[in-house]
Amino acid sequence: MSENEVKKAFNAIEPEDGTRERMYANILKKAAAQRAAAPEENADAPAAESNASPKTVPLPARRPTPRWKRYSAMAACLALVTTLTIGFLHPFFAGDSEGNEPPVLGGSPFGDVQSAADFEEKLGFVIDAPEGAENVTYCIYDGEIARVDFTLDGRGYTYEAAKLDGNFSRADGEAVGSTALNAEYGATLDRVSLDTWRAHWNRDDVSYYLTNFDGAEESAITEIADTLMKSN
């Protein structure tokens, strides 16, 4: 309230004589005190705000992952890696049915032998690689078939024999062409495909097969077959 408004309000009052001056003085004194107090209150407000420290809200503590969950995740990753590794390496260890060296594994149809002499003891007959052959290996297949794998002049051959009927050689399939080799033994040379040869003959109830899968010359396999027939 301004001083003029105070005077106007004061003049509208009709107090007793001598009282008007005291009331007017008290009103002015109180108004002056209120005006003096207002700046101090306004000055204290920013100070109070600056002194207020920010309130920190604690975050909830993170619960540790149970040990069994960590181990389960590790086991799942290990199982996945093992499966992928086995799938990738399997073709290298499975071997090829036309490989020169048959695998000797538990439950395998291949029985390991050390030399051609073992065929006589286990099967009652003997076969061996021709003279000059390299990388020679011996085995008995399916308990009845003697097998000798070897290389000669850079080509791979398989020589098999058994007291069985029918074609038990590695070279399956019908011949696209045949040539008689030796009438005495009923020897025949079959061409099964462009790179596959199969020579076969019989003697003393034993059937013999000589096969090649890497494109040997016809003359080369014919010569080897003739040498093996004479050695039986």
C-alpha positions in Angstrom: 0.0 0.0 0.0 1.4 3.4 -1.0 1.7 6.3 1.4 -1.1 8.2 -0.4 -3.5 5.3 0.0 -2.6 5.0 3.6 -3.4 8.7 4.2 -6.7 8.4 2.3 -7.7 5.4 4.4 -6.6 7.1 7.6 -8.6 10.3 6.8 -11.7 8.2 6.4 -11.5 7.1 10.0 -12.8 9.4 12.7 -10.9 8.4 15.9 -10.9 10.4 19.1 -8.8 13.5 19.4 -5.0 12.9 19.6 -5.3 9.3 18.5 -5.2 9.9 14.8 -1.5 11.0 14.9 -0.4 7.9 16.8 -2.3 5.5 14.5 -0.9 7.2 11.4 2.7 6.9 12.8 2.2 3.2 13.7 0.8 2.4 10.2 3.7 4.1 8.5 6.2 2.3 10.8 4.7 -1.1 10.0 4.6 -0.5 6.3 8.3 0.6 6.4 9.2 -2.6 8.3 7.4 -4.8 5.8 9.2 -3.1 2.9 12.5 -3.7 4.6 11.8 -7.4 5.3 10.8 -8.2 1.7 14.3 -7.8 0.1 15.9 -10.0 2.8 13.4 -12.8 2.1 14.0 -12.6 -1.6 17.8 -12.7 -1.1 17.6 -15.8 1.2 15.7 -17.8 -1.4 18.6 -18.3 -3.9 21.0 -19.0 -1.1 18.8 -21.8 0.2 18.4 -23.2 -3.3 22.2 -23.1 -3.9 22.9 -24.8 -0.5 20.5 -27.7 -1.3 22.6 -30.7 -2.3 21.4 -33.0 -5.1 19.6 -36.0 -3.9 21.2 -39.3 -5.1 18.8 -42.2 -5.8 20.5 -45.5 -5.3 20.1 -48.0 -8.2 19.0 -51.5 -7.5 21.8 -53.9 -7.0 22.4 -56.3 -10.0 21.7 -59.9 -9.1 24.6 -62.2 -10.1 23.9 -64.8 -12.7 23.5 -68.2 -11.1 26.5 -70.5 -11.6 24.4 -73.3 -13.2 23.2 -70.9 -15.9 26.8 -69.9 -16.8 27.8 -73.6 -16.9 24.8 -74.5 -19.0 25.6 -71.8 -21.6 29.2 -73.0 -21.7 28.1 -76.6 -22.2 25.8 -75.6 -25.0 28.6 -73.6 -26.8 31.0 -76.6 -26.4 28.4 -79.0 -27.8 27.8 -76.8 -30.8 31.6 -76.4 -31.5 32.1 -80.2 -31.2 29.2 -80.9 -33.6 30.5 -78.5 -36.2 34.1 -79.8 -35.9 33.0 -83.4 -36.3 30.8 -82.5 -39.3 33.7 -80.7 -40.9 36.4 -83.4 -40.3 34.2 -86.4 -41.0 34.8 -86.5 -44.8 38.6 -86.6 -44.2 38.4 -89.6 -41.8 35.5 -91.4 -43.4 37.7 -92.5 -46.3 36.8 -93.3 -49.9 35.5 -96.7 -50.9 38.1 -96.4 -53.7 41.0 -95.4 -51.5 44.2 -97.3 -51.8 44.5 -97.9 -48.0 41.4 -99.3 -46.3 40.7 -98.1 -42.8 41.1 -100.5 -39.9 38.6 -99.5 -37.3 36.5 -101.1 -34.6 33.6 -102.8 -36.3 35.2 -102.3 -39.7 34.8 -105.0 -42.4 38.5 -104.7 -43.0 40.8 -107.1 -41.1 44.5 -106.1 -41.0 47.2 -108.5 -42.1 50.9 -108.0 -42.1 51.9 -109.9 -45.3 50.6 -112.2 -48.1 51.6 -115.2 -46.0 48.7 -114.4 -43.6 46.2 -115.0 -46.4 47.3 -118.7 -46.5 46.7 -119.2 -42.8 43.3 -117.4 -42.7 41.8 -118.0 -46.2 43.7 -121.0 -47.7 45.2 -119.2 -50.7 47.8 -116.5 -51.3 47.8 -113.4 -53.5 50.5 -110.7 -53.6 51.5 -107.5 -55.5 53.6 -107.9 -58.6 57.4 -107.3 -58.5 58.3 -103.7 -58.4 55.0 -102.5 -56.8 55.1 -99.7 -54.2 52.9 -98.6 -51.4 51.7 -102.2 -50.8 49.0 -102.9 -48.2 47.2 -106.1 -47.2 43.8 -106.7 -45.6 41.0 -109.2 -45.5 37.6 -107.7 -46.4 34.4 -109.1 -44.8 36.3 -112.1 -43.5 36.5 -113.7 -46.9 38.1 -111.5 -49.5 41.9 -111.1 -49.7 42.9 -107.6 -50.8 46.2 -106.1 -51.9 46.5 -102.4 -52.8 49.6 -101.2 -54.6 50.9 -98.6 -57.1 52.9 -99.4 -60.1 54.3 -96.9 -62.7 52.3 -94.1 -61.0 48.9 -95.9 -61.2 46.9 -97.4 -58.3 45.6 -101.0 -58.4 43.6 -103.3 -56.2 44.0 -107.0 -56.4 41.3 -109.2 -54.8 40.6 -112.9 -54.5 38.0 -115.0 -52.7 36.1 -118.3 -52.9 33.0 -116.5 -53.9 30.7 -116.2 -56.9 29.7 -113.0 -58.6 31.4 -109.7 -58.8 32.8 -108.8 -55.3 35.4 -106.4 -56.7 35.5 -102.7 -56.0 34.5 -101.9 -59.6 30.7 -102.2 -59.7 28.6 -101.7 -62.8 28.2 -103.2 -66.2 31.1 -103.2 -68.6 30.9 -100.9 -71.6 33.4 -103.1 -73.4 35.3 -106.3 -72.8 38.4 -108.1 -74.1 39.4 -111.7 -73.6 42.8 -112.1 -72.0 43.5 -115.8 -71.3 41.2 -118.6 -72.3 42.8 -121.1 -69.9 41.7 -119.0 -66.9 38.7 -117.5 -68.5 40.3 -114.1 -68.1 38.5 -111.0 -69.3 39.3 -107.3 -69.2 36.2 -105.1 -68.7 36.1 -101.3 -69.3 33.6 -100.0 -66.8 34.1 -96.3 -67.5 36.6 -94.0 -69.1 39.1 -94.3 -66.1 38.0 -97.7 -64.7 39.2 -101.2 -65.6 38.3 -104.6 -64.2 40.2 -107.7 -65.1 38.9 -111.0 -63.7 39.6 -114.8 -63.9 39.2 -118.1 -62.0 41.4 -120.9 -60.9 41.0 -123.7 -58.4 37.6 -122.4 -57.1 39.1 -119.0 -56.4 37.9 -115.9 -58.2 40.4 -113.1 -58.8 39.9 -109.4 -59.6 42.3 -106.7 -60.6 40.9 -103.1 -60.8 42.1 -99.7 -61.6 40.3 -96.3 -61.2 42.8 -93.7 -62.3 42.9 -94.3 -66.1 45.8 -96.8 -66.5 46.6 -97.7 -70.1 44.9 -100.9 -71.3 48.3 -102.4 -72.1 49.5 -101.7 -68.6 46.7 -103.4 -66.8 46.7 -106.3 -69.3 50.4 -106.9 -68.6 49.9 -106.8 -64.8 46.9 -109.2 -65.0 48.9 -111.7 -67.1 51.8 -111.5 -64.5 49.4 -112.2 -61.6 47.7 -115.1 -63.4 51.0 -116.8 -63.9 51.9 -116.3 -60.2 48.7 -118.1 -58.9 
